[in-house]
Structures are given as C-alpha cells and as structure tokens.
Amino acid sequence: MIVQAAAADWIRAAPATAEIERIEAFFLGHAYEPHRHDTYALGLTLQGLQTFRYRGVRACSRPGNAILLHPDELHDGRAGAPGGFRYRMLYVEPRLIQAAGGHPAGALPFVREAISTDPRVIAILAAAFADLDRAPDGIETAGIAVGLADALAALDPSLPRRWSPPVCAAAVERARAMLHEQFDQPVPAEALEAASGLDRYTLARQFRRRLGTSPHRYLTMRRLDAVRQAIARGASLADAAAAGGFADQSHMTRHFKRAYGLSPGRWRRLRDGAPGSARATRGEAREG
C-alpha cells in the first residue's frame, strides 16, 4: 500500500504482523513533527541525507547507515540536503525483543547512539526488509527477533552477558527434518517448537550454531532446490513455484534472485544453453 503525503512524498506500508511493521518512505524536505513510538524503530537509510533530532542531538544518517530508536524517545525527521531522502523502517514490539533476548528480568537493550554502521545490525535489518510484499511468518519473525535482540545487546554494554546453553543436536535435527520433509507447505513456528522441544527463539539460535543458518533460510533453500529440479524437468516457472511451495511465481522469483543472483528465467536459459544439455544439443543439430 502506498500512502501519498505531499506532492513528492510517499510512504509504502508492507503487510504487517502483530509484532512487526515495516515501511519504505521518501520525503523531499520536512518529514514529520516530534513524536514517539511505543516500539523500537529500526531502519536503513537508502538514499540522500536523513536528519532528525533524538535525545537532544541532531543526527544525520547517510545511505547504508542504520537508525536505532528506542521506544518512547522523542524524535522528528527531515531531509538534510536537496533531493530528499528514502529509507526503510522496522517497528518492533519491545515484548518481541524481550522474549528473544533471553536476558535476566527481561532487560531491554538500549543503544545510546541513534546512527550505527555496525555490520551485524545492518545485515539483520537488510534481511528483514528483503521482501516487503509479504508479511513474515512465525519462523522468519523469530529469526529477525533473535538477530535484532543479539545485535542490539552487543551495542549495550550495560546488559549482563547472556548465558548460551549447549547445542541440543537432537532437537535441531528434529526441526531440520521437519523443514526438509515439509518444505512445500507452510511450517508454523508452533510445529517446530513441538517437534524440537525448544521455544522458537532458542531453536533459532541453536539451529544457526549447528547448521550455520536460520530455520527460515534453510526452508527457503529447500524450496529453491525443488524449484531448480522442476525447471530442469521442463516445468513452467509458475509450476516450479508451486512445486517449491511458494505462494506464486513472483514470490519465488524474489527469493531465487536473492539466493543465486539471477532470475529463474535467466537461470533456465543459461542451463538450457550449456554444452551437452539436451536443448543445446537439439539446437546444434538443427543448425548443423
């Protein structure tokens, strides 16, 4: 959904969940008056110079910078240079960060500096913004929450060090097997919790420690494996998307391009044109 604010200004609201909202916006000059959120407001500046007053100081965010605003902190916003600014922002319920953080007494991380170049923060925010056309499911939300909680905690020296339990290999394997077997259908976070015996946040951490990726990413890659196999068998891209459990072809295409750096259509053309492939051989015979 696009909300027009002024002649050149706009706000795009992505599908939301009960715990996470995401927007992309552009403002040419003045953006908004001083206000507060009851959520964390975490974002990335994409274009231009984004300026705002936060905790009594004027902050300036450039493309590639992360913006980290704590709940209930007053701030405003405007362009800091001609040409305006474009950014994406994630609004996260504090209870989600609290649940994912695993800190004593549910302590919330507080980062004093509003602008960050921390690569860990930037990476998790970029992943959270990767697909603004669909709301994240429970598995993806848990991964985002754990990534944000850990990244913010690392920037807050006042938080006590969180104890990390040893990896339960059997629990992770039960979750992995479920994702592997049911890749072509929705896998609720509750089902993974039941299969593994771990809450979704502990599972997200242990899954990454043991397998090097998140449950959501593992599931997406299994779906893309099925897509490539279907394309290799000659299926249409729409049928390949269905075989992989994606909602539609555009959904599959977005994930395919992020995973492999090229569209599924181009991948198919390159594959079919490879020396020794059946289609390339038929083409050579016709030309010869």
C-alpha positions as CSV (number, residue, x, y, z in Angstrom):
1,M,0.0,0.0,0.0
2,I,1.3,3.5,-1.0
3,V,0.3,6.5,1.1
4,Q,0.8,9.9,-0.6
5,A,1.9,12.5,1.9
6,A,2.7,15.5,-0.3
7,A,3.5,16.3,-4.0
8,A,6.7,14.3,-4.0
9,D,6.5,12.4,-0.7
10,W,5.2,8.9,-0.3
11,I,5.0,6.0,2.3
12,R,4.7,2.3,1.3
13,A,3.4,0.2,4.1
14,A,4.3,-3.5,3.9
15,P,2.0,-6.3,5.1
16,A,2.3,-6.4,8.9
17,T,2.1,-8.9,11.7
18,A,1.0,-8.4,15.3
19,E,4.7,-7.8,16.3
20,I,6.4,-6.2,13.3
21,E,5.5,-3.4,10.9
22,R,7.7,-2.3,8.0
23,I,7.6,0.8,5.8
24,E,9.6,2.3,2.9
25,A,9.2,6.1,2.5
26,F,10.5,9.1,0.7
27,F,10.4,12.7,1.8
28,L,11.7,15.7,-0.2
29,G,12.0,18.1,2.7
30,H,10.2,18.2,6.1
31,A,9.0,14.7,7.0
32,Y,7.4,14.7,10.5
33,E,7.0,16.6,13.7
34,P,8.4,15.5,17.0
35,H,6.7,12.2,18.1
36,R,7.3,9.0,20.0
37,H,6.8,5.3,19.2
38,D,5.9,2.6,21.8
39,T,8.1,0.2,19.7
40,Y,11.7,0.0,18.7
41,A,12.1,1.9,15.4
42,L,15.0,0.4,13.4
43,G,15.8,1.3,9.9
44,L,18.2,1.8,7.0
45,T,18.8,5.0,5.0
46,L,18.7,4.1,1.3
47,Q,19.2,7.5,-0.4
48,G,20.0,11.1,0.5
49,L,20.7,12.6,3.9
50,Q,18.2,11.8,6.6
51,T,18.4,14.1,9.6
52,F,16.4,14.1,12.9
53,R,16.7,15.3,16.5
54,Y,17.0,12.5,19.0
55,R,17.8,12.7,22.7
56,G,18.7,16.4,22.3
57,V,21.1,15.9,19.5
58,R,20.8,16.3,15.7
59,A,21.6,13.0,14.0
60,C,22.5,12.6,10.3
61,S,22.1,9.2,8.5
62,R,23.7,8.5,5.1
63,P,22.9,5.7,2.7
64,G,23.9,2.4,4.3
65,N,23.6,3.7,7.9
66,A,21.3,2.0,10.4
67,I,18.9,4.0,12.5
68,L,18.3,2.8,16.1
69,L,15.5,4.5,18.1
70,H,14.5,3.2,21.5
71,P,10.8,3.0,22.5
72,D,9.3,6.3,23.9
73,E,12.1,8.5,22.7
74,L,11.1,11.8,21.1
75,H,12.3,12.4,17.6
76,D,11.5,14.3,14.4
77,G,12.6,14.0,10.8
78,R,13.6,15.9,7.6
79,A,15.9,15.9,4.6
80,G,19.3,17.2,5.3
81,A,20.2,18.0,1.7
82,P,18.4,18.8,-1.6
83,G,17.0,15.8,-3.3
84,G,15.2,14.4,-0.2
85,F,15.8,11.0,1.4
86,R,14.5,7.5,1.2
87,Y,14.6,4.9,3.9
88,R,13.0,1.7,5.3
89,M,11.9,1.4,8.9
90,L,11.0,-1.6,11.0
91,Y,8.8,-1.1,14.1
92,V,9.3,-4.0,16.6
93,E,7.2,-4.6,19.7
94,P,9.5,-4.5,22.8
95,R,8.0,-7.7,24.0
96,L,9.4,-9.5,21.0
97,I,12.9,-8.3,21.6
98,Q,12.4,-9.1,25.3
99,A,11.2,-12.7,24.5
100,A,14.1,-13.2,22.0
101,G,16.8,-11.7,24.2
102,G,16.9,-14.2,26.9
103,H,18.3,-11.7,29.4
104,P,17.6,-11.8,33.2
105,A,14.4,-10.0,34.2
106,G,13.7,-9.4,30.5
107,A,16.1,-6.4,30.3
108,L,15.7,-4.4,27.0
109,P,18.8,-3.3,25.2
110,F,19.3,0.4,25.0
111,V,21.7,1.8,22.3
112,R,22.6,5.4,23.0
113,E,23.7,6.3,19.5
114,A,20.9,6.7,17.0
115,I,23.1,6.1,14.0
116,S,25.1,2.8,13.6
117,T,27.4,1.3,11.0
118,D,27.6,-2.0,12.9
119,P,27.6,-4.7,10.2
120,R,25.6,-7.1,12.3
121,V,22.7,-4.6,12.7
122,I,22.8,-3.7,9.1
123,A,22.7,-7.3,7.9
124,I,19.7,-8.3,10.0
125,L,17.8,-5.2,9.0
126,A,18.6,-5.8,5.3
127,A,17.2,-9.3,5.7
128,A,14.1,-8.1,7.4
129,F,13.5,-5.6,4.6
130,A,14.3,-8.1,1.8
131,D,10.6,-8.9,0.9
132,L,8.2,-6.0,1.6
133,D,5.4,-7.7,-0.4
134,R,4.6,-10.3,2.2
135,A,4.3,-10.4,6.0
136,P,7.0,-12.6,7.7
137,D,5.7,-15.9,9.0
138,G,6.4,-17.1,12.6
139,I,9.7,-18.8,11.7
140,E,11.0,-15.7,9.9
141,T,9.8,-13.4,12.7
142,A,11.6,-15.4,15.3
143,G,14.8,-15.3,13.3
144,I,14.5,-11.5,12.9
145,A,13.8,-11.1,16.6
146,V,16.8,-13.1,17.7
147,G,19.1,-11.3,15.3
148,L,17.9,-7.9,16.4
149,A,18.0,-8.8,20.1
150,D,21.6,-10.1,19.9
151,A,22.8,-7.2,17.7
152,L,21.3,-4.6,19.9
153,A,22.5,-6.3,23.1
154,A,26.1,-6.3,21.7
155,L,25.9,-2.5,21.4
156,D,24.6,-2.1,25.0
157,P,27.5,-2.7,27.5
158,S,25.1,-2.3,30.4
159,L,23.3,-5.6,29.7
160,P,24.6,-8.7,31.5
161,R,26.2,-11.3,29.3
162,R,23.5,-13.8,28.2
163,W,24.2,-17.4,29.0
164,S,24.3,-19.7,25.9
165,P,23.1,-23.2,26.6
166,P,24.9,-26.1,24.8
167,V,23.5,-27.0,21.5
168,C,21.0,-29.8,21.6
169,A,21.8,-31.6,18.3
170,A,18.9,-34.0,18.5
171,A,16.4,-31.1,18.9
172,V,17.9,-29.2,15.9
173,E,17.9,-32.4,13.8
174,R,14.2,-32.9,14.5
175,A,13.4,-29.4,13.4
176,R,15.7,-29.7,10.3
177,A,14.0,-33.0,9.3
178,M,10.5,-31.4,9.6
179,L,11.6,-28.5,7.4
180,H,13.2,-30.8,4.9
181,E,10.2,-33.1,4.7
182,Q,7.5,-30.3,4.6
183,F,9.3,-27.7,2.5
184,D,6.3,-27.5,0.1
185,Q,3.8,-26.3,2.7
186,P,3.7,-23.8,5.5
187,V,5.5,-24.8,8.6
188,P,4.2,-22.9,11.6
189,A,6.7,-21.9,14.3
190,E,4.5,-23.8,16.8
191,A,5.0,-27.0,14.9
192,L,8.8,-26.6,15.0
193,E,8.6,-25.9,18.7
194,A,6.6,-29.1,19.3
195,A,9.0,-31.2,17.1
196,S,12.2,-29.8,18.7
197,G,11.0,-29.3,22.3
198,L,12.6,-25.8,22.2
199,D,11.0,-22.4,22.1
200,R,11.3,-20.7,18.7
201,Y,14.0,-18.2,19.9
202,T,16.2,-20.9,21.4
203,L,15.7,-23.0,18.3
204,A,16.7,-20.1,16.0
205,R,20.0,-19.7,17.9
206,Q,20.8,-23.4,18.2
207,F,19.9,-24.0,14.5
208,R,22.3,-21.3,13.4
209,R,25.1,-22.5,15.8
210,R,24.8,-26.1,14.5
211,L,23.9,-25.6,10.8
212,G,25.2,-22.1,10.1
213,T,21.8,-20.6,9.0
214,S,18.3,-19.9,10.3
215,P,15.3,-22.2,10.1
216,H,13.7,-19.8,7.7
217,R,16.7,-19.6,5.4
218,Y,17.1,-23.4,5.5
219,L,13.4,-23.8,4.5
220,T,13.7,-21.3,1.7
221,M,16.8,-23.0,0.2
222,R,15.0,-26.4,0.2
223,R,12.1,-24.8,-1.6
224,L,14.5,-23.3,-4.2
225,D,16.1,-26.8,-4.6
226,A,12.7,-28.1,-5.6
227,V,12.2,-25.1,-8.0
228,R,15.5,-25.8,-9.8
229,Q,14.7,-29.5,-10.1
230,A,11.3,-28.7,-11.5
231,I,12.8,-26.3,-14.0
232,A,15.3,-28.9,-15.0
233,R,12.5,-31.3,-15.8
234,G,10.9,-28.7,-18.1
235,A,8.2,-27.3,-15.8
236,S,7.0,-23.8,-16.4
237,L,8.1,-21.1,-13.9
238,A,4.6,-21.0,-12.4
239,D,4.6,-24.7,-11.9
240,A,8.1,-24.7,-10.5
241,A,7.0,-22.1,-7.9
242,A,4.1,-24.3,-6.9
243,A,6.3,-27.3,-6.6
244,G,8.6,-25.4,-4.3
245,G,5.8,-24.3,-2.0
246,F,6.0,-20.6,-2.9
247,A,2.8,-18.5,-2.9
248,D,3.2,-17.6,-6.6
249,Q,5.8,-17.1,-9.3
250,S,6.8,-13.5,-8.2
251,H,7.3,-14.8,-4.7
252,M,9.6,-17.5,-5.9
253,T,11.5,-15.1,-8.3
254,R,12.3,-12.7,-5.5
255,H,13.8,-15.5,-3.4
256,F,15.6,-17.1,-6.4
257,K,17.3,-13.8,-7.3
258,R,18.4,-13.2,-3.7
259,A,19.8,-16.7,-3.4
260,Y,21.5,-17.0,-6.8
261,G,22.0,-13.5,-8.2
262,L,19.9,-14.1,-11.3
263,S,16.3,-14.7,-12.2
264,P,14.9,-18.2,-12.6
265,G,14.1,-17.5,-16.3
266,R,17.7,-16.5,-17.0
267,W,19.0,-19.5,-15.0
268,R,16.8,-21.7,-17.2
269,R,18.1,-20.1,-20.4
270,L,21.7,-20.5,-19.3
271,R,21.2,-24.0,-18.2
272,D,19.4,-25.0,-21.4
273,G,22.2,-23.3,-23.5
274,A,25.0,-25.2,-21.7
275,P,27.1,-27.5,-24.0
276,G,25.9,-31.1,-23.6
277,S,22.4,-30.1,-22.5
278,A,19.5,-31.8,-24.3
279,R,18.2,-28.5,-25.6
280,A,21.6,-27.2,-26.7
281,T,22.2,-30.5,-28.5
282,R,18.9,-30.3,-30.4
283,G,19.8,-26.7,-31.3
284,E,23.2,-27.7,-32.6
285,A,21.6,-30.5,-34.7
286,R,19.2,-28.1,-36.3
287,E,21.9,-25.6,-37.0
288,G,24.2,-28.3,-38.4
